[in-house]
Amino acid sequence: MSIHFVRTVLIVASVMWAVIVVITAIDGLEADLDDYRCFYMGARAIVEDGPLYEVYQGGYIYPPLLAWVLAPVSELGEAGSAFVWTLAMAALAPLAAWLAAAAVRDALSADWTRWQTAAIAASGMIVVMEKFQRVLQQGNSDVLIALGFAAAMRWAVSRPIAAGLAIALTLNVKYLPVAFLPYLAVRRHWRALAATVVGVLLFAFLPSITLGVSKNLDYLSHAFGGLGSSIAGEQRAETAARIWPLTWHRAEGFPSALARATGQNRLAWLITLGIAGLVFVQGWALYASRGLSLFARRAITPDADRSDRLLVLLELCGLLVAVLVFSPQTIGRHFAIALPVTVVGAGLAVAHPSRLARAALWAMLGWFMLALILPPGGVVESAVQVWRDVSGAALALLCLYLYGVLWFGLDLVRRRSPAWVVS
């Protein structure tokens, strides 16, 4: 990794991020962060013992933990607390990128310096920078989700309890990391699974300290009721948080695109399951073509060697991709959560010994970045909706993972004499 590459990437990423943060912080002082206003009003409902799931036209839809944590900060007023929130998210996003870069460095046993690791983190962040700009401008919590995924990837093997708690905390902000639970069970990673289950309960009931158990349970029933309505693609009940319908025009995941195309929610889910099955078979075929086992002798243990760690990292990237492309609520800014995947892709693009592989990985990362920013919204709005209707960004992310990260990552696993080669 050349010094020129490191300097260039770090300068470009730093300048881009600084501009985004300054502009967004100014907007925050003007109380102009739409999604944060929802969090703020939820926090005020906690402070004033109001109806949490009715504030901001029912806009608060998640478990009460985030609103409860923000309650003390809300005393600064909407503008003041939005400013604090923006600065916190601006600091946590690079941390998420760093954790993902450290995870791929350790999995590859690479001798990267701190600056080189930071360059890998910055490379992955540049790919999804436009989506992080939207996240900050809207004041959303997607930075926390990317951070939770990155932390879980960093500690999955070496610190399973910490990884489980990171997953649990993230699940109490948004539901995306739920895919980790079956994965940890299949891989017999019992310590991480136990920490996740216990952590989910711990963080879910933490607001009971001031709210009381009864009030907190009521909030949780609203939150999970909204989740059920979302999966079913139905309108919420009065006791459920508001979730947009499956056919919502801004949703870009496969289920929503198919629901709009077919006009039938159940059929859309059936087709989605079929696509998921085909993707799984494709992944299994990639394992088999490298002589690797997908299930046999695949328990995750703390003493896993470097090949084991790389394979676990690739699979966790796959989980993250799956929850984004197959989620019924994925919209454009949610692709910022793919940050750990783009960072891992950048790490593989630097580390792979094949020049062709490196070129292919950089090309796919570039294509994914273009898929996130084109066509330009507000200029060709009809084209933007067509891109959503064909799940353009989701397809690009899936291709990046299958034919970039997984394809060339498994090559490196094979080259490093893995423990799970099929004899």
MARMISE-160518 format. One record per residue (C-alpha): residue number from 1; x, y, z. Coordinates in steps of 0.25 Angstrom, whole numbers, always signed. Layout:
<atoms>
ATOM  nr  east north    up
ATOM NUM     X     Y     Z
...
</atoms>
This chain:
<atoms>
ATOM  nr  east north    up
ATOM   1    +0    +0    +0
ATOM   2    +7   +13    -5
ATOM   3    +9   +25    +3
ATOM   4    +2   +33    -8
ATOM   5   -10   +24    -7
ATOM   6   -11   +26    +8
ATOM   7    -9   +41    +8
ATOM   8   -19   +43    -4
ATOM   9   -30   +35    +2
ATOM  10   -29   +41   +16
ATOM  11   -29   +55   +10
ATOM  12   -41   +53    +1
ATOM  13   -49   +46   +12
ATOM  14   -45   +56   +23
ATOM  15   -49   +68   +14
ATOM  16   -62   +62    +9
ATOM  17   -66   +58   +23
ATOM  18   -62   +71   +30
ATOM  19   -71   +79   +19
ATOM  20   -83   +70   +22
ATOM  21   -82   +71   +37
ATOM  22   -80   +86   +37
ATOM  23   -92   +88   +28
ATOM  24  -101   +78   +36
ATOM  25   -97   +84   +49
ATOM  26  -102   +98   +44
ATOM  27  -115   +91   +40
ATOM  28  -116   +85   +54
ATOM  29  -115   +99   +60
ATOM  30  -126  +103   +52
ATOM  31  -134   +91   +56
ATOM  32  -135   +86   +42
ATOM  33  -132   +71   +44
ATOM  34  -145   +64   +41
ATOM  35  -143   +50   +46
ATOM  36  -136   +55   +59
ATOM  37  -148   +64   +62
ATOM  38  -156   +50   +63
ATOM  39  -145   +45   +73
ATOM  40  -146   +59   +80
ATOM  41  -161   +58   +82
ATOM  42  -160   +44   +86
ATOM  43  -150   +48   +97
ATOM  44  -159   +59  +101
ATOM  45  -170   +49  +102
ATOM  46  -162   +41  +112
ATOM  47  -159   +53  +120
ATOM  48  -173   +58  +120
ATOM  49  -179   +44  +121
ATOM  50  -186   +46  +108
ATOM  51  -191   +36   +97
ATOM  52  -178   +32   +91
ATOM  53  -183   +25   +79
ATOM  54  -193   +37   +75
ATOM  55  -182   +48   +75
ATOM  56  -179   +54   +61
ATOM  57  -191   +47   +55
ATOM  58  -186   +33   +60
ATOM  59  -172   +35   +54
ATOM  60  -165   +29   +66
ATOM  61  -166   +14   +63
ATOM  62  -154    +7   +70
ATOM  63  -152    +2   +84
ATOM  64  -152   +12   +95
ATOM  65  -137   +11   +98
ATOM  66  -133   +22   +89
ATOM  67  -143   +32   +93
ATOM  68  -140   +29  +108
ATOM  69  -125   +31  +106
ATOM  70  -128   +44   +98
ATOM  71  -137   +49  +109
ATOM  72  -126   +57  +117
ATOM  73  -120   +63  +105
ATOM  74  -134   +68  +100
ATOM  75  -133   +78  +112
ATOM  76  -124   +86  +103
ATOM  77  -136   +89   +93
ATOM  78  -138   +83   +79
ATOM  79  -127   +92   +73
ATOM  80  -116   +89   +84
ATOM  81  -119   +74   +85
ATOM  82  -119   +73   +70
ATOM  83  -105   +80   +70
ATOM  84  -100   +70   +80
ATOM  85  -106   +58   +73
ATOM  86   -99   +62   +60
ATOM  87   -86   +64   +66
ATOM  88   -87   +50   +73
ATOM  89   -91   +43   +60
ATOM  90   -80   +50   +52
ATOM  91   -70   +44   +62
ATOM  92   -76   +30   +62
ATOM  93   -77   +28   +47
ATOM  94   -62   +28   +45
ATOM  95   -61   +19   +58
ATOM  96   -70    +9   +51
ATOM  97   -61   +10   +38
ATOM  98   -48    +8   +47
ATOM  99   -54    -4   +54
ATOM 100   -58   -11   +41
ATOM 101   -44    -8   +35
ATOM 102   -37   -14   +48
ATOM 103   -46   -26   +46
ATOM 104   -41   -29   +32
ATOM 105   -27   -25   +36
ATOM 106   -27   -36   +47
ATOM 107   -35   -46   +38
ATOM 108   -24   -44   +27
ATOM 109   -13   -44   +38
ATOM 110    -8   -32   +30
ATOM 111    +4   -23   +35
ATOM 112    -3   -10   +32
ATOM 113    +1    +2   +40
ATOM 114   -10   +11   +47
ATOM 115   -10   +20   +35
ATOM 116   -11    +9   +25
ATOM 117   -23    +3   +33
ATOM 118   -29   +17   +34
ATOM 119   -27   +18   +19
ATOM 120   -35    +5   +17
ATOM 121   -46   +11   +26
ATOM 122   -46   +24   +18
ATOM 123   -47   +16    +5
ATOM 124   -59    +9    +9
ATOM 125   -66   +21   +15
ATOM 126   -64   +29    +2
ATOM 127   -72   +19    -5
ATOM 128   -85   +22    +4
ATOM 129   -81   +36    +7
ATOM 130   -93   +42    +0
ATOM 131  -103   +33    +8
ATOM 132   -96   +37   +21
ATOM 133   -98   +51   +17
ATOM 134  -113   +48   +16
ATOM 135  -113   +41   +30
ATOM 136  -106   +53   +36
ATOM 137  -115   +63   +29
ATOM 138  -127   +56   +34
ATOM 139  -122   +53   +48
ATOM 140  -125   +38   +47
ATOM 141  -119   +27   +55
ATOM 142  -113   +19   +44
ATOM 143   -99   +22   +48
ATOM 144  -102   +14   +61
ATOM 145  -106    +2   +53
ATOM 146   -93    +2   +45
ATOM 147   -85    +4   +57
ATOM 148   -92    -8   +64
ATOM 149   -90   -17   +51
ATOM 150   -75   -13   +51
ATOM 151   -73   -15   +65
ATOM 152   -79   -29   +64
ATOM 153   -70   -32   +52
ATOM 154   -58   -27   +60
ATOM 155   -60   -36   +73
ATOM 156   -68   -48   +67
ATOM 157   -57   -57   +69
ATOM 158   -48   -51   +79
ATOM 159   -58   -45   +89
ATOM 160   -71   -52   +87
ATOM 161   -78   -46   +99
ATOM 162   -75   -32   +95
ATOM 163   -79   -35   +81
ATOM 164   -93   -41   +86
ATOM 165   -95   -28   +94
ATOM 166   -92   -19   +82
ATOM 167  -103   -27   +74
ATOM 168  -112   -26   +86
ATOM 169  -111   -11   +87
ATOM 170  -113    -9   +72
ATOM 171  -125   -18   +72
ATOM 172  -131    -8   +82
ATOM 173  -129    +3   +73
ATOM 174  -133    -4   +60
ATOM 175  -137   -18   +57
ATOM 176  -127   -21   +45
ATOM 177  -117   -29   +54
ATOM 178  -127   -40   +57
ATOM 179  -121   -48   +46
ATOM 180  -109   -50   +55
ATOM 181  -117   -59   +64
ATOM 182  -119   -71   +55
ATOM 183  -105   -69   +50
ATOM 184   -99   -70   +64
ATOM 185  -107   -83   +66
ATOM 186  -104   -90   +54
ATOM 187   -89   -87   +56
ATOM 188   -90   -91   +71
ATOM 189   -85   -78   +76
ATOM 190   -92   -80   +89
ATOM 191   -85   -69   +97
ATOM 192   -88   -59   +87
ATOM 193  -102   -64   +85
ATOM 194  -105   -64  +100
ATOM 195   -99   -50  +102
ATOM 196  -108   -45   +90
ATOM 197  -121   -51   +97
ATOM 198  -117   -46  +111
ATOM 199  -113   -33  +105
ATOM 200  -126   -31   +97
ATOM 201  -134   -33  +110
ATOM 202  -125   -24  +118
ATOM 203  -125   -12  +108
ATOM 204  -140   -14  +106
ATOM 205  -144   -13  +120
ATOM 206  -133    -2  +124
ATOM 207  -143    +9  +122
ATOM 208  -151    +2  +133
ATOM 209  -142    +9  +143
ATOM 210  -150   +22  +142
ATOM 211  -162   +18  +134
ATOM 212  -166    +6  +142
ATOM 213  -168    -8  +137
ATOM 214  -182    -6  +133
ATOM 215  -180    +6  +124
ATOM 216  -168    +0  +118
ATOM 217  -175   -12  +114
ATOM 218  -186    -4  +108
ATOM 219  -176    +3   +99
ATOM 220  -169   -10   +95
ATOM 221  -182   -16   +91
ATOM 222  -185    -4   +82
ATOM 223  -171    -5   +76
ATOM 224  -172   -20   +73
ATOM 225  -186   -19   +68
ATOM 226  -181    -9   +58
ATOM 227  -171   -19   +53
ATOM 228  -181   -30   +51
ATOM 229  -189   -21   +43
ATOM 230  -178   -17   +34
ATOM 231  -174   -32   +32
ATOM 232  -189   -35   +28
ATOM 233  -189   -22   +20
ATOM 234  -202   -18   +26
ATOM 235  -207    -5   +33
ATOM 236  -203    -5   +48
ATOM 237  -213    -7   +59
ATOM 238  -216    +4   +69
ATOM 239  -206    -2   +79
ATOM 240  -195    -3   +69
ATOM 241  -184    +7   +64
ATOM 242  -186   +13   +51
ATOM 243  -179    +5   +40
ATOM 244  -180    +9   +25
ATOM 245  -187    -1   +16
ATOM 246  -179   -11    +8
ATOM 247  -183    -4    -5
ATOM 248  -177    +9    +0
ATOM 249  -171   +17   -12
ATOM 250  -158   +20    -5
ATOM 251  -155    +6    -1
ATOM 252  -144    +0    -9
ATOM 253  -142   -14    -3
ATOM 254  -147   -26   -12
ATOM 255  -160   -29    -4
ATOM 256  -165   -15    -6
ATOM 257  -161   -14   -21
ATOM 258  -168   -27   -23
ATOM 259  -180   -23   -15
ATOM 260  -181   -11   -24
ATOM 261  -179   -19   -37
ATOM 262  -189   -30   -33
ATOM 263  -199   -23   -24
ATOM 264  -200   -35   -15
ATOM 265  -192   -35    -2
ATOM 266  -192   -50    +0
ATOM 267  -187   -53   -14
ATOM 268  -176   -42   -13
ATOM 269  -171   -49    +0
ATOM 270  -172   -63    -7
ATOM 271  -163   -58   -19
ATOM 272  -154   -51    -9
ATOM 273  -152   -64    -2
ATOM 274  -149   -71   -15
ATOM 275  -139   -60   -19
ATOM 276  -132   -62    -5
ATOM 277  -132   -77    -7
ATOM 278  -125   -75   -20
ATOM 279  -115   -65   -14
ATOM 280  -112   -76    -3
ATOM 281  -110   -87   -14
ATOM 282  -100   -77   -21
ATOM 283   -92   -75    -9
ATOM 284   -92   -90    -5
ATOM 285   -87   -92   -20
ATOM 286   -76   -82   -18
ATOM 287   -71   -89    -5
ATOM 288   -72  -103   -12
ATOM 289   -64   -98   -24
ATOM 290   -53   -94   -14
ATOM 291   -54  -107    -7
ATOM 292   -59  -101    +6
ATOM 293   -70  -106   +15
ATOM 294   -82   -97   +18
ATOM 295   -87  -105   +30
ATOM 296   -77  -117   +34
ATOM 297   -67  -114   +45
ATOM 298   -72   -99   +45
ATOM 299   -73   -96   +60
ATOM 300   -67   -82   +64
ATOM 301   -57   -83   +75
ATOM 302   -48   -73   +81
ATOM 303   -35   -80   +76
ATOM 304   -39   -79   +62
ATOM 305   -28   -77   +52
ATOM 306   -27   -66   +42
ATOM 307   -34   -73   +31
ATOM 308   -45   -76   +41
ATOM 309   -46   -62   +44
ATOM 310   -46   -57   +30
ATOM 311   -58   -67   +27
ATOM 312   -66   -62   +39
ATOM 313   -64   -48   +34
ATOM 314   -69   -51   +20
ATOM 315   -81   -58   +25
ATOM 316   -84   -46   +35
ATOM 317   -83   -37   +23
ATOM 318   -93   -46   +16
ATOM 319  -103   -45   +27
ATOM 320  -102   -30   +27
ATOM 321  -104   -30   +12
ATOM 322  -116   -39   +13
ATOM 323  -123   -31   +24
ATOM 324  -122   -18   +15
ATOM 325  -126   -24    +1
ATOM 326  -137   -33    +7
ATOM 327  -143   -23   +17
ATOM 328  -157   -17   +14
ATOM 329  -153    -4   +20
ATOM 330  -140    -1   +13
ATOM 331  -139   +13    +7
ATOM 332  -127   +20    +1
ATOM 333  -120   +25   +13
ATOM 334  -120   +12   +19
ATOM 335  -109    +7   +10
ATOM 336  -100   +15   +19
ATOM 337  -101    +3   +28
ATOM 338   -93    -5   +17
ATOM 339   -81    +3   +22
ATOM 340   -74   -10   +28
ATOM 341   -76   -17   +15
ATOM 342   -70    -6    +6
ATOM 343   -58    -5   +16
ATOM 344   -56   -20   +15
ATOM 345   -57   -19    +0
ATOM 346   -46    -8    +0
ATOM 347   -37   -17   +10
ATOM 348   -38   -29    +0
ATOM 349   -35   -20   -12
ATOM 350   -22   -16    -5
ATOM 351   -18   -29    +0
ATOM 352   -21   -39   -11
ATOM 353    -9   -43   -19
ATOM 354   -16   -44   -32
ATOM 355   -16   -31   -40
ATOM 356   -28   -35   -47
ATOM 357   -35   -37   -34
ATOM 358   -31   -24   -29
ATOM 359   -36   -17   -41
ATOM 360   -49   -24   -41
ATOM 361   -52   -21   -26
ATOM 362   -49    -6   -28
ATOM 363   -58    -6   -40
ATOM 364   -69   -12   -33
ATOM 365   -68    -3   -21
ATOM 366   -68    +9   -31
ATOM 367   -81    +3   -38
ATOM 368   -87    +2   -24
ATOM 369   -84   +16   -21
ATOM 370   -90   +21   -34
ATOM 371  -102   +12   -32
ATOM 372  -105   +20   -19
ATOM 373  -104   +34   -25
ATOM 374  -110   +32   -39
ATOM 375  -119   +36   -45
ATOM 376  -119   +49   -38
ATOM 377  -131   +52   -29
ATOM 378  -139   +65   -33
ATOM 379  -133   +65   -47
ATOM 380  -139   +53   -52
ATOM 381  -149   +49   -42
ATOM 382  -156   +39   -50
ATOM 383  -143   +31   -53
ATOM 384  -141   +31   -38
ATOM 385  -154   +24   -36
ATOM 386  -151   +14   -47
ATOM 387  -137   +11   -40
ATOM 388  -145    +9   -27
ATOM 389  -155    +0   -34
ATOM 390  -144    -9   -39
ATOM 391  -136    -9   -26
ATOM 392  -124    -3   -33
ATOM 393  -116    +0   -21
ATOM 394  -120   -13   -14
ATOM 395  -116   -21   -27
ATOM 396  -102   -14   -28
ATOM 397   -99   -17   -13
ATOM 398  -103   -32   -15
ATOM 399   -94   -32   -27
ATOM 400   -83   -25   -19
ATOM 401   -84   -36    -9
ATOM 402   -86   -49   -17
ATOM 403   -76   -46   -28
ATOM 404   -66   -37   -21
ATOM 405   -65   -38    -6
ATOM 406   -69   -53    -5
ATOM 407   -63   -58   -18
ATOM 408   -49   -52   -16
ATOM 409   -50   -53    -1
ATOM 410   -52   -68    -2
ATOM 411   -40   -69   -11
ATOM 412   -31   -63    +0
ATOM 413   -38   -73   +10
ATOM 414   -34   -84    +1
ATOM 415   -19   -79    -1
ATOM 416   -18   -78   +14
ATOM 417   -19   -93   +17
ATOM 418   -33   -92   +24
ATOM 419   -37  -102   +34
ATOM 420   -50  -105   +27
ATOM 421   -46  -110   +13
ATOM 422   -54  -122    +9
ATOM 423   -45  -134    +8
</atoms>
